[in-house]
């Protein structure tokens, strides 16, 4: 988003006054708009790209935070609650395949600590189900995870491969035939942390917003200036000026993702935070006999042996994260986002990537690095090839702790909210916090209570999501097969 001076004589003045203006059509912006619609509160949502929910990419529900051994138990519980809330909003985007969690023998992490956390999460999952039986979306609580000792693995490796596994043992059987498990500490685990398809979320959200009578969606729209008129005693507090129209809104929601600090700075708000650029890589692997779960091999972040993550997609495509500086992480990829001085910005090389200008050599080299990294644990994966352009983006991290993974809203000034999500799972939590603040400050009443579900989202058919998700994947340059679930849903 550009914040520049602009001549108002060339603007078309929109006489309508919106209760809420939302800047940014990422996952947080669209969930906020859809939640406002549910409450009967009108809004206008601005997104400069042609579609919504563009990035940073997500592929995992994080229903327990098991990808992050360094975060607190409290963050894990919050991620589980938030993930379940989001899965109930977007059920047709959830890939119901589990996750394999392991620790290489070379790493510092303790499997007993991992198991203790999993036991804690089972107790918390049961609590969530007691609060609302509809929260049982990860299967039965006592089946949330299963552990496997060395003897268990030796027995399972003798079993036949299952093309479409259903039980934890079947998923582990397929997995252990591919993994060189002698390099892993035992036990290892199968956990009901599901996949989450970015293209399907974007498709369902776009179709729902198009049907909304309360949200005016403005894609392909770049904001050139926002004017603070709170001191002028008008019926609105902000003027949002685009290249051809002026909009008046009472409440402004900054949902700009990694550019949140830039908008803060333009409005003279000083809110500190971090932003981090990361990328994942698309590979194509020869057909294997049976489906496998997502594979996690824990390692110390930003070292040469950081976490390795292999995420299966439809069509024999696999997404790879390697938490090293030559794969997912980048030199100068983590920076402070703002302050009263000029906000810090990424260097020119990262800016080019954020603007979709990747050098082909770097795509190939980083993807090949990622394939080699996974091959340390899955030897046959060395036959994988580059499968497409990377999935990439920058995420904001509130405060100064780069390990923080749970986001919340903040309110630096009256009639102004900031969405501060790190993971997409936090989007509904943040939307509800913003709506509560809006109702408090504007003295608005709601036609609905804050509960699971959204009628507008529920009205979108699977067939329409399939069609739109395929369209979005192709438009963005990714294999069309990646828009389909690995395990199709009725």
C-alpha positions in Angstrom: 0.0 0.0 0.0 1.2 3.5 -0.9 0.6 6.4 1.4 1.1 9.5 -0.7 -0.5 12.9 -1.0 -3.3 13.0 -3.5 -5.4 15.6 -5.2 -9.0 15.3 -4.0 -10.4 17.2 -7.1 -9.9 14.0 -9.1 -11.7 11.8 -6.6 -15.3 10.6 -6.9 -16.8 11.2 -3.5 -18.8 8.2 -2.1 -21.6 9.7 0.0 -22.2 6.5 1.9 -20.6 6.3 5.4 -19.5 2.8 6.4 -19.3 1.7 9.9 -16.0 -0.1 9.3 -13.2 0.2 6.7 -10.8 -2.8 6.6 -7.4 -2.3 4.8 -6.1 -5.6 3.6 -7.8 -8.7 2.2 -5.6 -11.4 3.7 -7.1 -14.1 6.0 -7.5 -11.7 8.9 -9.2 -9.0 6.8 -11.7 -11.4 5.2 -12.6 -13.2 8.5 -13.1 -9.8 10.1 -15.4 -8.7 7.2 -17.3 -12.0 7.3 -17.7 -11.8 11.1 -19.0 -8.2 10.8 -21.5 -9.4 8.3 -22.7 -12.0 10.8 -23.1 -9.3 13.4 -25.1 -7.1 10.9 -22.4 -4.4 10.8 -21.6 -3.0 7.4 -18.0 -2.6 6.1 -15.8 -1.9 3.1 -12.8 -4.2 2.5 -9.9 -3.0 0.4 -7.5 -5.4 -1.3 -5.0 -4.3 -4.0 -4.7 -7.7 -5.6 -7.3 -9.4 -7.8 -8.3 -12.0 -5.1 -8.3 -12.4 -1.4 -6.2 -14.5 1.0 -3.0 -14.2 -1.0 -0.4 -14.6 1.7 1.7 -15.3 3.7 0.9 -18.9 2.8 -0.3 -21.5 5.3 -0.6 -25.3 4.9 -1.3 -26.5 8.4 -4.0 -26.1 11.0 -1.7 -25.9 14.0 -4.2 -27.6 16.3 -1.8 -27.9 19.1 1.3 -26.1 18.0 3.3 -29.3 17.7 5.6 -27.8 15.0 7.0 -25.5 17.6 8.8 -27.2 20.5 10.1 -23.9 21.8 6.8 -22.2 22.4 4.9 -22.2 25.7 2.1 -24.6 26.6 -0.2 -21.7 26.8 0.5 -20.8 23.2 -0.2 -24.4 22.2 -3.6 -24.4 24.0 -4.5 -21.1 22.3 -3.5 -22.4 18.9 -5.6 -25.5 19.4 -8.7 -23.5 20.4 -8.1 -21.0 17.5 -7.5 -23.8 15.0 -10.7 -25.5 15.9 -12.6 -22.3 15.5 -11.2 -21.7 12.1 -11.7 -25.3 11.0 -15.4 -24.9 11.9 -15.6 -21.8 9.7 -13.8 -23.4 6.7 -14.4 -27.2 7.0 -14.1 -27.8 3.2 -10.5 -26.5 3.3 -9.3 -29.0 5.9 -7.3 -31.9 4.7 -7.9 -34.7 7.3 -4.5 -36.3 7.2 -2.4 -36.5 10.4 1.1 -35.3 11.1 4.2 -37.3 11.9 6.3 -35.8 14.7 9.9 -36.9 15.3 13.2 -35.7 16.8 16.5 -36.7 15.2 19.1 -38.2 17.5 21.3 -35.2 16.8 18.9 -32.7 18.3 18.5 -31.3 21.8 14.8 -31.8 22.1 13.5 -34.4 24.5 10.8 -36.8 23.3 9.4 -37.0 26.9 8.8 -33.3 26.8 6.9 -33.7 23.5 4.8 -36.5 25.0 4.0 -34.5 28.1 2.8 -31.6 25.9 0.6 -34.0 23.9 -1.0 -35.4 27.0 -1.7 -31.8 28.1 -3.3 -31.1 24.8 -5.6 -34.2 25.1 -6.9 -32.8 28.4 -7.4 -29.4 26.9 -9.1 -30.8 23.8 -11.6 -32.7 26.1 -12.2 -29.4 27.9 -13.1 -27.7 24.5 -15.4 -30.5 23.6 -17.2 -30.2 27.0 -17.6 -26.5 26.3 -19.2 -27.3 22.9 -19.5 -30.8 21.4 -19.1 -29.2 17.9 -15.4 -28.7 18.8 -14.8 -32.4 18.3 -13.3 -31.9 14.8 -9.9 -33.6 15.4 -11.4 -37.0 16.0 -11.8 -38.6 19.4 -9.7 -36.9 22.1 -8.1 -40.2 23.2 -7.0 -40.7 19.5 -5.5 -37.2 19.2 -2.0 -38.8 19.2 -0.4 -42.2 19.3 3.2 -42.9 20.2 5.4 -45.6 18.6 8.5 -47.1 20.2 11.2 -48.8 18.2 9.6 -52.2 18.7 6.3 -50.9 17.3 8.1 -49.5 14.2 9.9 -52.8 13.6 6.5 -54.5 13.6 4.7 -52.0 11.4 7.4 -52.0 8.7 6.5 -55.6 8.0 2.9 -54.7 7.3 1.7 -54.0 3.7 1.3 -50.4 2.5 -2.2 -49.0 2.6 -3.1 -46.8 -0.4 -5.7 -44.8 1.6 -4.8 -45.1 5.3 -7.5 -44.5 7.9 -6.0 -45.5 11.2 -2.9 -44.1 13.0 -1.2 -47.5 12.5 -1.9 -47.5 8.8 -0.5 -43.9 8.4 2.6 -44.9 10.4 3.1 -48.1 8.4 3.3 -46.1 5.1 5.6 -43.5 6.8 8.0 -45.9 8.4 8.7 -47.7 5.1 10.1 -44.4 3.7 11.9 -43.0 6.7 15.3 -43.9 7.9 14.1 -44.2 11.5 17.5 -45.3 12.9 18.4 -41.6 13.0 15.4 -40.7 15.1 14.8 -40.7 18.8 11.9 -42.9 19.9 9.1 -42.7 20.5 7.8 -41.0 17.4 4.2 -39.8 17.1 1.2 -39.6 14.9 -0.8 -36.5 15.8 -4.2 -35.3 14.5 -2.9 -31.9 13.3 -4.6 -31.5 9.9 -3.7 -29.8 6.7 -5.3 -26.5 5.6 -5.6 -25.6 2.0 -4.9 -21.9 1.3 -6.6 -21.9 -2.1 -9.8 -23.3 -0.8 -10.0 -20.8 2.1 -9.5 -18.0 -0.4 -12.1 -19.4 -2.7 -14.8 -19.8 0.0 -14.1 -16.4 1.5 -14.3 -14.7 -1.9 -17.5 -16.4 -2.9 -19.0 -15.5 0.5 -18.0 -11.9 0.4 -19.5 -11.6 -3.1 -22.8 -12.7 -1.6 -22.6 -10.4 1.4 -25.1 -7.6 1.7 -23.1 -6.0 4.5 -19.5 -6.0 3.0 -18.5 -4.0 0.0 -15.4 -5.8 -1.4 -13.0 -3.7 -3.3 -10.3 -5.8 -5.0 -7.8 -4.4 -7.5 -7.9 -1.3 -5.3 -4.9 0.6 -4.0 -5.2 3.1 -1.3 -3.3 6.3 -1.9 -4.1 8.3 1.3 -5.9 7.9 4.6 -7.0 11.1 6.3 -7.7 11.2 10.1 -10.7 13.5 10.6 -11.5 12.4 14.2 -11.1 15.9 15.5 -13.5 17.5 13.0 -16.8 16.4 14.7 -18.1 14.7 11.5 -20.3 11.6 11.2 -17.2 9.6 10.3 -13.6 9.5 11.5 -11.5 8.5 8.5 -11.3 9.3 4.8 -9.9 6.4 2.7 -8.8 7.7 -0.7 -8.1 5.3 -3.6 -7.1 6.1 -7.1 -10.6 7.1 -8.1 -12.9 7.2 -5.0 -13.1 8.6 -1.5 -14.7 6.5 1.2 -15.8 7.6 4.6 -15.7 5.2 7.6 -16.3 5.4 11.3 -13.8 2.7 12.3 -10.5 1.8 10.7 -9.1 -1.7 10.8 -5.5 -2.1 9.8 -5.2 -5.6 8.4 -2.2 -5.0 6.2 -0.2 -8.0 7.3 3.5 -7.3 7.1 2.7 -3.7 6.0 0.7 -3.0 9.1 3.6 -1.0 10.5 3.7 1.2 7.4 0.1 2.2 7.8 0.7 2.8 11.5 3.6 5.1 10.7 1.6 7.1 8.1 -1.0 7.8 10.8 1.7 8.6 13.4 1.1 5.6 15.6 4.1 4.0 17.2 3.6 0.2 17.6 6.7 -2.0 17.7 6.9 -5.4 16.2 8.8 -7.7 13.9 8.2 -8.9 10.4 9.7 -12.0 8.8 10.0 -13.1 5.2 9.8 -16.9 4.6 9.3 -19.2 1.7 8.3 -22.9 1.1 9.1 -24.8 -2.0 7.0 -27.0 -4.3 8.4 -30.3 -5.4 7.1 -33.1 -7.6 7.8 -36.7 -6.4 7.2 -40.0 -8.1 4.0 -41.7 -7.1 4.4 -43.7 -3.9 2.2 -46.7 -3.0 0.2 -45.0 -0.3 -0.6 -41.6 1.2 1.7 -40.3 3.9 1.1 -37.7 6.7 2.8 -34.4 6.9 6.4 -35.2 8.1 8.1 -33.2 10.8 11.7 -33.6 11.9 12.5 -31.2 14.7 15.7 -29.2 14.7 17.0 -25.9 16.0 15.7 -23.0 14.0 18.2 -21.0 11.8 20.9 -23.6 12.1 22.1 -25.9 9.4 19.9 -28.6 10.9 16.7 -26.6 11.5 13.2 -28.2 11.4 12.4 -30.2 8.2 8.8 -30.3 7.1 7.3 -32.2 4.2 3.6 -31.5 3.4 1.8 -33.7 0.9 -0.6 -32.2 -1.6 -2.9 -33.7 -4.3 -1.3 -34.7 -7.6 2.1 -35.9 -6.1 3.1 -32.4 -5.2 4.9 -31.8 -1.9 5.6 -28.5 -0.1 8.9 -28.3 1.8 10.0 -26.1 4.7 13.5 -26.2 5.9 14.2 -23.8 8.8 17.7 -22.9 7.6 19.1 -19.8 5.9 19.5 -21.5 2.5 15.9 -22.8 2.4 12.9 -21.2 4.2 14.8 -18.5 6.1 16.7 -15.6 4.6 19.6 -13.3 5.6 18.0 -10.0 6.7 14.6 -11.8 6.6 13.7 -10.8 10.2 13.5 -7.1 10.8 11.8 -4.6 13.2 8.6 -3.3 11.5 8.0 0.2 12.8 8.6 3.1 15.1 8.1 6.9 15.0 11.2 7.1 12.7 10.9 5.8 9.2 9.7 2.2 9.4 12.4 -0.4 8.7 11.9 -2.2 5.3 13.2 -5.4 3.7 16.2 -5.1 1.5 15.9 -4.9 -2.3 16.3 -8.6 -2.8 13.5 -9.6 -0.5 11.3 -6.8 -1.9 11.7 -8.2 -5.3 10.5 -11.6 -4.1 7.5 -10.1 -2.4 6.6 -8.5 -5.7 6.7 -11.9 -7.4 10.1 -11.4 -9.0 12.0 -14.5 -8.2 15.1 -15.4 -10.2 14.7 -18.9 -11.8 18.2 -19.9 -10.6 17.2 -19.1 -7.0 13.9 -21.0 -7.3 15.8 -24.0 -8.5 18.7 -23.8 -6.1 16.5 -23.3 -3.0 14.1 -26.0 -4.0 17.0 -28.4 -4.7 18.4 -27.5 -1.3 15.0 -28.3 0.2 14.8 -31.7 -1.6 18.3 -32.6 -0.4 17.4 -31.6 3.2 14.3 -33.9 3.3 16.4 -36.7 1.7 18.5 -36.9 4.8 15.5 -38.6 6.4 13.5 -39.9 3.4 16.3 -41.2 1.1 14.0 -41.9 -1.8 12.9 -38.2 -1.9 16.2 -37.4 -3.6 14.4 -38.3 -6.9 11.9 -35.4 -6.4 12.1 -32.5 -8.8 11.2 -28.8 -8.8 7.4 -28.6 -9.0 6.6 -24.9 -9.3 7.3 -21.5 -7.9 7.7 -21.0 -4.2 4.9 -20.2 -1.8 6.2 -17.1 0.1 5.3 -14.1 2.1 6.1 -12.0 5.2 4.3 -12.4 8.5 4.1 -9.9 11.4 5.1 -10.8 14.9 3.8 -8.6 17.7 6.4 -7.3 20.2 10.0 -8.5 20.2 9.8 -12.3 20.6 10.4 -14.0 17.2 9.1 -17.3 18.7 5.6 -15.9 19.3 3.1 -17.7 17.3 -0.3 -16.5 18.6 -1.7 -13.2 17.5 -4.1 -10.7 18.9 -5.7 -7.4 18.1 -4.4 -4.1 19.5 -6.0 -0.7 19.7 -3.4 2.1 19.7 -6.0 4.9 19.4 -9.8 5.4 19.4 -11.6 4.1 16.4 -8.5 2.3 15.1 -7.6 -1.4 15.4 -4.6 -3.4 14.3 -4.8 -7.1 13.4 -1.7 -8.8 14.7 -1.9 -12.4 13.6 1.2 -14.6 13.2 -0.6 -17.7 12.1 -3.8 -17.9 10.1 -5.4 -19.9 12.9 -5.7 -16.7 15.0 -7.9 -14.8 12.5 -11.3 -15.4 14.1 -10.0 -14.7 17.6 -8.6 -11.3 16.4 -11.8 -10.6 14.4 -13.9 -11.1 17.6 -11.7 -8.9 19.6 -12.0 -6.1 17.0 -15.8 -6.5 16.8 -16.1 -6.2 20.6 -14.1 -3.1 20.6 -16.0 -1.6 17.7 -19.3 -2.2 19.4 -17.9 -0.7 22.6 -16.6 2.5 21.0 -19.4 3.0 18.5 -22.1 1.9 20.9 -23.4 -0.6 18.3 -25.7 -3.5 19.0 -25.4 -6.8 17.3 -28.0 -9.0 15.7 -25.9 -12.1 16.5 -23.8 -13.6 19.3 -20.3 -14.7 18.7 -20.5 -18.4 18.2 -19.1 -21.0 15.9 -20.2 -21.0 12.3 -21.0 -18.4 9.7 -24.2 -18.7 7.6 -22.7 -16.8 4.7 -19.7 -19.2 4.5 -21.9 -22.2 5.0 -24.0 -21.2 2.0 -21.1 -21.8 -0.4 -21.2 -25.2 -2.0 -18.2 -27.6 -2.3 -18.6 -27.5 -6.1 -18.2 -23.8 -6.2 -15.2 -23.9 -3.9 -13.6 -26.6 -6.1 -14.1 -24.4 -9.2 -12.9 -21.1 -7.6 -9.9 -22.7 -5.8 -8.7 -24.3 -9.1 -9.0 -20.9 -10.7 -7.0 -19.1 -7.9 -4.2 -21.7 -8.0 -3.8 -21.4 -11.8 -4.0 -17.5 -11.7 -1.3 -17.4 -9.0 1.0 -19.7 -11.0 0.7 -22.9 -9.0 -0.3 -26.4 -10.1 -4.1 -26.7 -10.3 -3.9 -30.1 -8.4 -2.7 -28.2 -5.2 -6.2 -26.7 -4.9 -7.7 -30.1 -4.3 -7.7 -31.9 -1.0 -5.4 -34.9 -0.6 -8.4 -36.7 1.0 -11.6 -35.5 -0.7 -14.6 -34.6 1.4 -18.3 -35.2 0.7 
